[in-house]
């Protein structure tokens, strides 16, 4: 394993890894924000989820 670090500079490898993971996290968050179910900024998701839960409760009661 130590021979791998002879091929790559550890500082550059860790910086590249951090940049890649940060970009991936931002990309995943934007995907979630574009969906109706997981958009936590608009607040509409909470109302929609609450409505679906109340419909399920009504269905169970019948």
N, C-alpha and C positions, 0 to 999 in steps of 0.2 A: 504494500500500500504506500509505503514511503517513496517509492520510485515514481508514483503518479505525480507527487508534488515536485519532482525534479523536472517534469514536463511543463507544469503549470505554475505560475506565480500565485501563491496562496492569497495574497491581497486582491489581485484581480479576479480570481475565481470566486472569492467570497462576496466581493462587490457585485459581480455579475449575477451571482445567485440571489443576493438581496434585491437587486433591481428586477430580476425576473419574478421573484415571489411577490414583490409589491405590485408589479404590473398585473400579475394574475389575480391578486386580491381585488384590485380596483376593477378589473374586467368582470369578475364574478359579482361584485356589488352593483355594477351598472346593469348587469343582466337581471339581477333580482329587483332592482328599482324599476325596470321596464315592465315587470309583470304586475298584474293586478293584485295577486294574492300576497306578494311579499314587499309591496311598496310601503315602507314605513314612514315616508315623508308626507304623503298626501293625507294619510289618516283614513282613507276610504276603505282600506283593507280591514281595519278593525270593525267597521260597521258591517261590511260584507260577511266577515267571519262570524260576527255576532248574529246576523240574520240567519245564516246557515245553521248555526248551533240551535237557535230557537226553533227553526223548522224541524230539525232532527228530534228535539224534545217533544214537539207537538205530535210528530209521527209516532214516537214511542208511546205516548199517552193514549193514542187512539188504539 
